[in-house]
Amino acid sequence: MKTMPLPNAFAETLRETLDEWPATQKDISLATGIPVARLSEMKKGKRRCTPEYDLRLSRYFSMEPGFWMRLQLNYEMQRARIELGKQIEAEVKPAA
């Protein structure tokens, strides 16, 4: 049985934000200090958000720090549950 790919809310939100923003990706790169190639990889879901990039993006887009990291962490937690959840439930017994 083939499963649907898990949507990456971080990458999707970043892509939508960058695509809809009036500045070019190059301008955003220069303003944030995030290389253009890195922005492209992040919006394609090929590179994850880091705390530094979260702070840079949050500052530029006037968002609460941590916004981008929460999207990234939520995606990674969902992925871990799908890929490892049953195995961890079988291997780890609750302490209480």
Secondary structure, DSSP 8 states (H G I E B T S, - for coil): --------HHHHHHHHHHHHSSS-HHHHHHHHT--HHHHHHHHTTSS---HHHHHHHHHHTT--TTHHHHHHHHHHHHHHHHHHHHHHHHH-----
